[in-house]
Amino acid sequence: MIRRKKRNYDDPILHPDHRRPRTRREFLAQGFIMGSGAVLGGASITLGNKAHAVLSPELVPLISDCGIATQGAGKIPFICIDLAGGSNQAGSNVLVGQRGGQLDFLTTGGYERQGLPGDMVPSIVNPATDTNDFVDQTLGLAYHSDSAFLRGMMTRLTPAAAANVNGAVIPARSDNDTGNNPHNPMYGIARAGSDGSLLTLIGSENTDSGGNSMAPADLIDLTIRPTKVDRPSDVTGLVDVGDLTAVLSQQDAVAVMESIYRISDRKMTDLDNGQTITTEEVVKDLVRCGYLKSADLADRFGNPATLDPAGDPEIVGATGIFTDAEFNSGSRDAREFQKTASVMKMVINGFAGAGTIEMGGYDYHGGRRAEGEVKDFRAGQCMGACLQYAHVRQIPLMLYLTSDGSLSSNGAIDSTVDGRGKGEWSSDNSSTAAPFFMVYNPGGRPSLIGGTPEEQALHQQLGFMRPDGSVETSATPAANNVNLLAKTVILNYMALHGEQGNFAGLFGSSLGNLDSLTAFEPIVNGTINS
């Protein structure tokens, strides 16, 4: 008898119906390489109690005059989870229904296509409890109660954090197994005003988008092309103030730079009487601001521990989101946790405003359901960690999950412990995709647009699926156009600031009726105030 060796779920995936991987994206999707951690710059917040502990008080007001961001541009931090390969999103994770919203249930066959057997579909009411045991709305957005994403998130979220989270899902198809889907909205988030104190855009991969999926071509601005950041040590190496802090204390280094700034200021003032803008005046401004920026960097980041996620007790340790053992075990889980910690440390603290966390190996069809469940659970842990850290810091956060395509089940059941009695993922299926986003608001659960539950349901699910579990491609502009899907996400980011009225001027009118594609009422008025 031939014994089949038990597969390690993080081993590379070999599909008989796929060619051998040739591109970086194919290697990543099939798990031959791991996605790297990403920090994408964009907006964040002002943390007044943290900034400028050493810088002279008289120079602090001049920071903004030189165009130096303090702790971000005052916008809501944004993090994108990019699952390379085509993960499951709908049905077995986030519930997606027909025209009436998430709870306008599909047919049993539609849910089977999305990996749920007939005895686990969300339309069943348990006669013992007279409730639906397969619908969980703990996080506002309705998940299947056995969703691996949800189970993972709840290992990191406290009840207080969960109470201030809500979300929305966007049924929208995208091509399978390709990075050519322009899912990544980061350039658009930056155009909407997002900017960090250190970085504009950073990504886990050395690509124009910084991640697996492309960015919409009309949004790309190569002057802010993402810088690759792979691990916590890369984060601490982002700031270089020269050798001053090696030979002087941080206070001394700041003092030296301030002195150079003041001397340059006095000398440059003698060049002209201020009546005209001369070449010397331009040089004066450049020199003044150059030294002031150096002083500012030395002040805030001369100590690398300021940026180090591994040294932040709110992230790692006995009271942190990750234990020391989880974070430093050397396992695949630990690697993803380190990437996540790097992103959320940078973004939520305002050093960067938007971040991409790319994870590989999500082309998990053709094997046991267990592999998808294990990987989705891990992704859920990383999502939950981001939301929990936002709660710890009391900072709003928009968290977006996307993947290149999706998959479907043929109804065969994986009865193993990790398979949980659910349907095997048998093939790629671009028509079952449904990216979604979650929003954390320290002031309370974000409010859906609409005066009645029925109206709110239509804003929590932007589009709908057919009874057979496939995307209705005519439901919204985003449903069959990934460029417009990315712009729908950007629209919802702007709407959280009450700035959706600026969308057409920045991105055109291709989305049509913006109100119908907007999920939440604003949670901040233009910018975040600390």
HUMONOR-V526715 format. One record per backbone hydrogen bond with DSSP energy under -0.5 kcal/mol. CO is the residue of the C=O (numbers start at 0). NH is the residue of the N-H. E is the energy in kcal/mol with one decimal. If there is no record, write none. Layout:
co: (CO;CO)
nh: (NH;NH)
e: (E;E)
This chain:
co: (0;1;6;7;12;14;22;23;24;25;26;26;27;27;28;29;35;36;38;39;44;45;46;46;55;55;56;58;59;60;61;62;62;63;66;70;71;73;76;77;78;79;79;80;80;81;81;82;82;83;88;89;92;93;96;97;100;102;103;106;107;108;109;110;111;112;113;114;114;116;117;120;123;124;125;125;125;130;130;131;133;135;136;138;141;142;143;146;147;148;149;150;151;152;152;157;158;160;161;163;165;167;168;169;177;178;179;180;180;183;184;185;186;187;188;189;194;198;200;202;204;209;209;213;215;215;216;220;221;226;229;230;230;231;232;234;240;242;242;243;243;248;249;250;251;252;253;254;255;256;257;258;259;260;261;262;263;264;265;266;267;268;275;277;278;279;280;281;282;283;284;285;286;287;288;289;290;291;292;293;294;295;296;297;301;302;303;303;307;308;310;311;311;313;314;316;321;322;323;324;330;331;332;333;334;335;336;337;338;339;340;341;342;343;344;345;345;346;349;350;350;352;354;355;356;358;361;363;367;367;368;368;369;370;371;372;373;374;375;376;377;378;379;380;381;382;383;384;385;386;387;388;389;389;395;396;397;398;399;400;401;402;403;405;407;407;411;412;413;413;415;415;418;421;423;423;424;426;428;429;429;430;431;432;434;435;436;437;438;439;440;446;451;452;453;454;454;455;455;456;459;459;460;463;465;466;469;470;471;475;476;477;478;480;481;482;483;484;485;486;487;488;489;490;491;493;493;494;495;495;496;498;499;501;502;502;503;508;511;513;514;518;523;524;526)
nh: (2;3;8;10;14;17;26;27;28;29;31;32;30;360;362;12;357;228;40;353;46;47;49;50;58;59;60;61;62;64;65;65;67;66;68;44;70;527;397;354;399;81;356;82;401;83;358;85;403;361;93;91;143;90;464;100;103;104;97;110;111;112;113;115;114;408;91;116;422;119;120;123;125;126;128;129;130;125;132;134;144;142;139;140;94;135;146;150;151;152;153;154;154;155;156;161;162;163;164;440;438;436;461;434;180;213;181;182;213;215;188;189;190;191;193;192;72;195;226;228;206;203;204;183;218;219;219;223;224;202;36;233;234;235;236;237;243;245;246;246;247;252;253;254;255;256;257;258;259;260;261;262;263;264;265;266;267;268;269;269;270;271;277;281;282;283;284;285;286;287;288;289;290;291;292;293;294;295;296;297;298;299;300;301;303;305;306;307;310;311;312;314;315;320;321;319;316;326;327;328;334;335;336;337;338;339;340;341;342;343;344;345;346;347;348;350;351;349;196;197;198;77;79;357;81;83;363;366;370;371;371;372;373;374;375;376;377;378;379;380;381;382;383;384;385;386;387;388;389;390;391;392;393;394;76;439;78;437;80;435;82;404;176;428;425;426;423;414;420;421;419;420;421;413;409;425;365;407;431;173;432;470;89;171;169;400;167;398;165;396;443;520;455;456;457;457;458;458;459;460;168;461;462;471;468;106;465;472;474;478;479;480;172;484;485;486;487;488;489;490;491;492;493;494;495;496;498;497;522;523;525;501;502;505;505;506;507;511;513;516;517;448;525;526;524)
e: (-0.5;-0.5;-0.5;-2.5;-0.6;-1.5;-2.4;-2.4;-2.8;-1.9;-2.6;-1.1;-1.4;-1.8;-1.7;-3.6;-1.0;-0.5;-0.5;-2.3;-0.6;-0.7;-2.2;-1.3;-1.7;-1.0;-0.7;-1.1;-1.6;-0.5;-1.2;-0.8;-1.9;-1.7;-0.6;-0.8;-0.6;-3.6;-2.2;-2.4;-2.9;-0.6;-3.2;-0.7;-2.4;-0.9;-2.5;-0.9;-0.8;-2.3;-2.6;-2.1;-2.7;-2.6;-2.4;-2.2;-1.8;-1.3;-3.2;-2.1;-2.2;-1.9;-0.9;-2.5;-1.8;-2.0;-0.7;-0.5;-2.2;-2.3;-0.6;-1.5;-0.5;-0.6;-0.9;-2.6;-0.7;-2.6;-0.9;-1.2;-1.3;-2.8;-1.9;-2.1;-2.0;-2.9;-2.4;-2.7;-2.4;-2.6;-2.5;-0.6;-1.1;-1.7;-1.9;-2.6;-1.9;-1.5;-1.5;-2.2;-3.5;-2.6;-2.5;-0.6;-0.6;-1.6;-0.5;-2.3;-1.0;-0.6;-2.2;-2.3;-2.3;-1.8;-1.9;-1.8;-1.6;-1.8;-1.4;-1.6;-2.0;-1.2;-1.9;-2.4;-2.0;-0.8;-0.7;-2.3;-1.1;-1.6;-1.0;-1.3;-1.3;-2.0;-0.9;-1.6;-0.8;-1.1;-1.3;-0.6;-2.3;-2.6;-2.2;-2.1;-2.4;-2.1;-2.6;-2.3;-2.2;-2.2;-2.6;-2.6;-2.6;-2.3;-2.3;-2.5;-2.7;-1.7;-0.9;-0.7;-1.6;-0.6;-0.9;-1.9;-2.5;-2.8;-2.3;-2.4;-2.8;-2.8;-2.6;-2.2;-2.3;-2.3;-2.7;-1.9;-2.5;-2.7;-2.8;-2.5;-2.4;-2.5;-3.1;-1.2;-0.7;-2.3;-1.6;-1.0;-0.6;-1.2;-0.7;-2.1;-2.7;-0.7;-3.1;-1.4;-2.1;-2.3;-2.0;-0.7;-1.9;-2.1;-2.5;-2.5;-1.9;-2.5;-2.8;-2.1;-2.1;-2.8;-2.2;-1.7;-3.0;-1.9;-1.1;-1.4;-2.3;-1.3;-2.0;-2.3;-1.6;-2.8;-3.7;-0.6;-2.4;-2.8;-0.7;-0.6;-1.1;-0.6;-0.5;-2.1;-2.5;-2.1;-2.8;-2.2;-1.7;-2.2;-2.5;-2.1;-1.9;-2.4;-3.0;-2.1;-1.8;-2.1;-2.6;-2.5;-2.0;-1.7;-2.6;-2.4;-0.9;-2.4;-0.7;-2.7;-2.4;-3.0;-3.4;-1.5;-2.5;-1.4;-1.1;-2.3;-1.7;-1.6;-3.5;-0.8;-1.6;-0.7;-1.6;-0.6;-1.5;-2.8;-0.6;-0.9;-3.6;-2.4;-1.2;-0.8;-0.9;-2.7;-0.6;-1.2;-3.1;-2.9;-2.3;-3.3;-1.9;-1.9;-2.0;-3.0;-2.5;-2.0;-1.0;-0.5;-0.7;-0.9;-1.5;-1.2;-2.4;-0.5;-1.4;-2.1;-2.3;-1.9;-3.3;-1.0;-1.7;-0.9;-0.6;-1.0;-2.3;-1.7;-2.4;-1.6;-1.9;-1.8;-2.0;-2.6;-2.0;-1.9;-2.6;-2.4;-1.2;-1.5;-2.4;-1.4;-2.4;-2.0;-2.1;-2.1;-1.6;-1.4;-0.6;-3.2;-2.2;-1.3;-1.0;-1.2;-1.3;-2.5;-1.0;-2.0;-0.5)
